[in-house]
C-alpha cells in the first residue's frame, strides 16, 4: 500500500521526541565506530562514485571510517531492504536515487515501503543521462531522430539496464513526450548495453554521463541530448532535451538515507557535513567530471523531493505499462 504523500512529509520532518540532553550528547559523540554506506548497485557506477566521494569526506571530517558496501540486485531493492531492516542508530546508511522513486510504483509486492521505512538524510546531487546513438545512425539531432523513428515505427531499438531502470524510464518518457515507438531491449547491466550500442547492435541508449562521456569525446558515440533541463558542464556542447521537447526532464537524483526512527540529531549532523561537502570547490569539481550538480537540502526538503519524484515516475510507469522483470 502506498503511503500518502502528506504522511511521508510529516514523517520526514522529524523524529519522535526524546530527552534533549541524551540526544544531543549522542549526536556529539557520533560516530564512535565505522559506518556502512550501502550502495544497491555494482561498483563504478554513478551511485558508487558519489558514495565513495562522500564517504571519504565524512571519514575525514568525523574521524571514523565510512565504508562503502555494494549490494546490487533487483534494481536496487536488495540493498534498500538491507538498510530498512538495519538498526536505526546511524551506523547503516543507504545511497538512494531515482530507482527508489521508480520502484515504489514498479513493484507492488516489496517487503518494505520505501517512503514509510526510510529517513531522508541529505541530497547529494543530480546527474543527467545522455541520449547516445552509434555514429552510423542516420540522425545527428533529436528532431532528426524523432523524424526517423516516426517514419520507422517499431524499428528503432532502445537499450536499457533492465525493466524500470532509470535509463529505461528516461527512454519511456522520451517515447511518451515525442510520440515515437521504439523497441525496448533490456540488458543485465550498463556494460553489456553500452557494448552493443558501441557495436551498432542497438540504436539508442539513455546512458549515464559517467559511463558514456569518454566514448562521446572520442567520437565513438554521438550524444544527441542530455536529459537535464539545462546543459551539462561535462558536455557543454550537447543540447538539453528540453530544447527540443519542452518540459522534458529526467535527471537522476542521489542522496543518503537511514532507517526510519534514526535520531534526528544524527540525521542533522550528517546533513550539515554533507552540505559542507557540496559547498567545497574540490567536491564540486569532482562531481562535475561526470555531470553531477550539487543539490544541498535539509532532510525535510530531501523528503519532499523523494515524494515528488515518486509521484512523477509513477505516472510514467503506469502510462507505459512497465512491469518488473
N, C-alpha and C positions, 0 to 999 in steps of 0.2 A: 504494500500500500504506500502510495506517495505521501510524503509529509507536506501539508500546506505550506506555501512559501512564507506566510506571515509567522508560522510557528518556528520555522528554521531561523528566521531573522531574530526572533526573540531569544532562541537558544544561543545563537552566535554572539549576541550582545554581551553575555556574561555568564558566569557560573554561579552555582548556589553559594549563599553567604556562609562563610566560616569565620571563626575568630580572627581578628585583624592581625594581631601580633604574630601568632604562629605562621600565618600565611606569608606575611612579609619576611619573616626570618627564613622560611623555606625557600622563598624566591631569591633572597640574597645569597643563600648557600648554594643554590642550584647553578651548575650541575656538580655533584660530588663524585661522579663516576662516568664512564663513557656513555654516550648517547648514540643510538642507532637511528639512521635515516633510511627507511625502506623505500627503494625505488622499484616500482612494479613493472619495470621493463629491463631489457638486457643492457649491458654496458655500452657506452659510446654513443648513445642517442642523446637528444636534446635534454630530456629529463635527467639522465645520468650526469651529463656535463654540468647542468645547473646545480644539481645536488652536490656534486663534488666541489664546485666553486664555493657554494655557500657553506658546505661542511668544513672546508679549510678555514674560511673566515671565522666561523663560530668557534672552531677549535682554538684558534689563535686568540680570540677575544675573551673566551670564557674559561680557558685553561684546562679543558678536558677534550678528549678525542670525540669527534662526531664521525662515526663510522658509517660508510655507505654500504648498504646491503641490497643487492639486486635480487628481486623475487619476481621474475617475469611469468606471464601466463594469463590466459583468459582476458585479454585486453585490459590488463591492469587489475583485475578483480582479486587475484590470488594475493598479491602484495597488500592491496587495500584491506582485505579481510583480516590479514595478519595483524595490521595495526588496530583495526576496530576491536579486535579481541585482546589487545595488549593492555597491561595496567595503565591507568590514567595518571601517570606520575611524571611525565615529561621526558622519559628516557627512551621512548619509541615514537618516532615521528614518521610522517608519510609525505613523500613527494606526490603532490596532487596535480591534476591537469585536466584538460578538455575531455580526456577519456572518461573521467569520473562523471562529468556532466552528461555525456552521451550514454553511458551505461545505465544511468538511472531510468531511462526510458527503454533502452535496447533490451535489457534483461528484466524479466518480470518474476524471476524465481531466485534472486540473490538471497544469501543468508544474512544480509545486513541492509540497512537503508543508509546510504552514504550521507545524505543531508542530516539525518537524525543522529547518526552514530559517530560523527567526527566533530572536532572543534577547530574551526579555521584559525590558523596561527598568523601567517603572513603571505601576501602575494610576493612573488619574485619578479615576474615579468611576463611579457607577451612575446611570441615569436611567430613569424609568418611561415606558411608553407609556400611553395613555389610551383606554379603550373609549368611543367617542363615537358618537352617533346624531343624526339630524335631529330637531328638537323635535316634528315631527308624528308621529314613530313612536309606536305605541301601547304604550309601556313607559316607566316612569320609574325603574325599579330593575333590577338584574341579575336577581333572581328573576322579575320580570315579563317581562323579555326572554327568559329561558330558557323560561318557560311558553309565550310566544308562538311561539318558534322550534320547540318540540316540537309545538305544535298546527298549525304550518305548515311541515312539513319540506321543505327544498329551496326555499323561497320567500323566504328572507331572504338578501340578497346582502351579501358582505363584501369591502370594498376592501382592496387592499394596493399596495405599490410594486413588485411582481414576485414570481414564484415563489421561495420560500425566503428572502425578505427578512424582517427582524425583525418588521414588522407582520403579515406572513403567518404567521410561526411563532407569534407571540402568539395569533393567532386560532385556529390549529390546536390549540394547547394548550388553549384555551378549549373548542373543539368536543369534544376528547377527554375533558376532565375534566367538562364539563357534559352530555355525551351529546346534543348537538344537531347538526343537519345544516344547514349554510349553504353557499351557492354562492360560491366564491372568484372575485373579479373583479380580476385584476392590472392595474395601470396602470404607465406609464413615468414614475415619479416621484411624489413626495408632493404636488406642486401639483395635478396633474390628479385624483388620488384625493380630495384634500380638497375640491376644487371640486365634484365630483359628490356627495359626502356633504352639503355645504352646500346643494346644489340638490335633494337628496332622490332622486337617481337610484340611489344605493346606500344601504343601510340602516345599515351599521355599519362602523367603521374603527378599528383599534387604532393610533391616530396617536401621533407623538412629542408630548411635552408642549410643546416649543418651538414646533411648528407649529400647535398647536391651542388653546393656553391663552387667547389673546386672544379667539378665537371663543367659547370656553366662557364667559368672563367677560362677553361681550357678549350672551349668550343665543342665539347663532346655532347653537350645538351643545350637546347635552346630554351631560355626562360621567356615565357610569354607574359607572366604577371605574378606578382606576389599577392598573397591573399589578405594582407592587412589593408586597412582603409587608406593608408598613405604609403609612400615608397619606403623601402628599407635601406638603411645605411650600408648594409652588407652588399646590396645590389642596387646602387643608386640609379643606374640606367634602365632598370626593369620597371615597367609601369605597375601601378596598383590596379587590381582587378576592378575596383570601383570607378576607375577612369573610363571603363567600357560598360560595366554593369552597375549603375548607381545603387548604392545600398549594400553591395556585396562586402561582407567582412567575415573572415573565417580563420582568424589567428588563434593560435593555441595559447592558453594561459597556463602558468606554472606557479606553484607555491608550496608551502608546508602546512600540514595539519597534524593534529594529535587526536588520540581517543577522546570521546566526549567526557566531560567532567574533569579534564586536566585542569589543575588550579589556574585561575585567571592570572595570578601574579607571574607564574611561569610562562604562560602564553604571552603576556605583555612584555616580559623580559626578552623572550626570543624575538618578538615582533620589533622591539626597539633596536636590537642588534642587527636584524636583517635589513631594516630600513636604513640603518647607518651604512651597511654594506652597499646598498643601492645608491647611496649618495657619494660613494668613493669613486674617484675618476678611474682608478685601475680596474675596479669591478665593472664599471660601465663599459670600458673599452673591451674587456673580456667578453661580456655579453654581446656587444655589438659585432664581434667577429662572426657570429652565426645568426645575426639579425635580431637578437634579443633586445627588448626595450624595457628598462627598469620600470616597475609599477608599484611603488611603495603605497601601502594601505594599512589601516587599522584592521584588527581581526574582524570587527563588525562589517567594515567595508568589503573585506575579502569574502565574508559570508554572503553579502548581497550580490557580489559578482558571481559567486558559485550558483546562487539561486537563479540569477538572470540567465547564465549560460545553460543551466539545466533546462530552463523553460524554452530557450531559443533552439537548442539542439533537439529537444523532444519534438518540436514541431517538424523539423526536417526528417527525423527518424520515422515519424508517423506518416508524413506526406509521401516519402519514398518507399514506405512499406518495408523498411530494413529489419531483418531478423538476425539474431546472433548465430554464429557458426554452429 
